[in-house]
Amino acid sequence: IPPKPKTIINWSFSIYDCLWDIAVRNWLPRLPTNIQSIHFTVYSVNISPPPLYNRQIRLTSMALIFALALVGNLAVLHRICCSKRKRRKIDFLITNLAVADLCVSVMTLLSQIIWEALEDSWLAGNLACRCFKVFQVFGLIASSSIIAIIALERHHVIVNPLHSPLPTKTLAATAWICAFMLSIPQAFVFKVTVNEEGEKCLNTFGQLPRWHFQMYIIYGAITVFFIPFCILCVAYTRILWTIWRKERHMESFKATKNVDPKQQRRPIRIIAANSSIPRARVKTLKMTLVIIMLFTVCGLPYFIIEMKVAFGSFTEADAQLLAVLGIFVVSNSAVNPYVYLFFKTNNIYMRRLEKSACFSCLRDYRENTFRREPCAYPAGKRGEHSSTTTSDIIHSVSFYKSPSPTNETGSCDSSI
């Protein structure tokens, strides 16, 4: 049998290419418009141009968010680093969050603005393309990881106030290292591809079966959003449950009439604060709750649509929706610093707004907990000392109201 002519082979390959192109059109999302999806978006060399969107409005929105994020995070760093007061653990974590948000604004937002302004053309070579995609994702994972660590630190302080403090520096360093390691797969997914429009930094999913893209979407959604989201939900559910349970305990004790007066005057070796969450800690709890709520509101809708696109059909409405929600995702890095500045302001009107509007359910909550460092509190004469067991402290400190301070009051410094 004589071999088939070369023209027939070429014709067969052309039919195969057409069928492949039709299949890709039916299920493969190809939208370079979602910012958070810079590492999730699928680009194909053989498909038609992506859905149109208003490039000028998009670039203007991204530029505005970039400016707000840059100014806000630099203001937070200046306020914390130049402050003369003693820095707390939460200040260290907020500093790391501001640095991570700066990475998002510069490595993700600014680079995306430049890239889209050049109409997705790539001029820097293959190695720069791979590094570009790695660092775009690096800031996003670092920011969400630091938010999760902040939730864990607040959980430890509220739920286990007597335990040793968490090693926040070690946790923060681990978050940065993990963020970089989880971003490395980007270097193997993207590369420079040459087509009729020139060189572009595209991914390779157009030539692979669909399940590769689906696994990639799942990996990105889990590392960037869903793991931190689960940590936040568990931590703050336990925090709010602890507050509610102790408040119920306090109310039930107040309703008890048969209380030994001597028990109320029992001296305690650990000074109790006026409330289970001192005023400064209540404000910090409110601040972190707002940051976490914004993280959820900004990220959850986007990743739901991403999963729907990966495992379902892809429509023009999905394209436009992803373009808008992608901007909302990175806007989280722009609003975080202003949340911190709002709760740390000394403006009387802002403080009234914070007390009345932000989680007012915590405003009037009163119960006793311990400071980190023990200090003696004499009950009567200077020479008298009293010994109490741990169980006595736990059961009595919540109901002990210390007398007004005199010259004999002890002093202790809280490290929280």
TACORWO-V615312 format. One record per backbone hydrogen bond with DSSP energy under -1.0 kcal/mol. NH is the residue of the N-H (numbers start at 1). CO is the residue of the C=O. Records with the same first field share a line. If there is no record, write none. Layout:
NH=CO + CO
This chain:
9=5
10=6
11=7
12=8
13=9
14=10
15=11
16=12
17=13
18=14
19=15
20=16
21=17
22=18
23=19
24=20
25=21
26=22
27=23
28=24
38=35
41=37
55=53
58=54
59=55
60=56
61=57
62=58
63=59
64=60
65=61
66=62
67=63
68=64
69=65
70=66
71=67
72=68
73=69
74=70
75=71
76=72
77=73
78=74
79=75
80=76
81=77
82=78
92=88
93=89
94=90
95=91
96=92
97=93
98=94
99=95
100=96
101=97
102=98
103=99
104=100
105=101
106=102
107=103
108=104
109=104
110=105
111=106
112=108
113=109
114=110
115=111
116=112
117=113
118=114
119=116
120=115
121=118
122=199
129=125
130=126
131=127
132=128
133=129
134=130
135=131
136=132
137=133
138=134
139=135
141=137
142=138
143=139
144=140
145=141
146=142
147=143
148=144
149=145
150=146
151=147
152=148
153=149
154=150
155=151
156=152
157=153
158=154
159=155
160=156
163=160
168=166
171=167
172=168
173=169
174=170
175=171
176=172
177=173
178=174
179=175
180=176
181=177
182=178
186=183
187=184
188=185
190=186
191=202
193=200
195=198
198=195
200=193
202=191 + 200
204=189
207=204
208=205
212=209
214=210
215=211
216=212
217=213
218=214
219=215
220=216
221=217
222=218
223=219
224=220
225=221
226=221
227=222
229=225
230=226
231=227
232=228
233=229
234=230
235=231
236=232
237=233
238=234
239=235
240=236
241=237
242=238
243=239
244=240
245=241
246=242
247=243
248=244
249=245
250=246
251=247
252=248
253=249
254=250
255=251
256=253
259=257
264=260
265=261
273=369
282=278
283=279
284=280
285=281
286=282
287=283
288=284
289=285
290=286
291=287
292=288
293=289
294=290
295=291
296=292
297=293
298=294
299=295
300=296
303=299
304=300
305=301
306=302
307=303
308=304
309=305
310=306
311=307
312=308
319=315
320=316
321=317
322=318
323=319
324=320
325=321
326=322
328=324
329=325
330=326
331=327
332=329
333=330
335=331
336=332
339=335
340=336
341=337
342=338
343=339
344=340
351=347
352=348
353=349
354=350
355=351
356=352
357=353
358=354
362=359
363=360
375=269
393=389
394=390
395=391
396=392
397=393
399=396
409=406
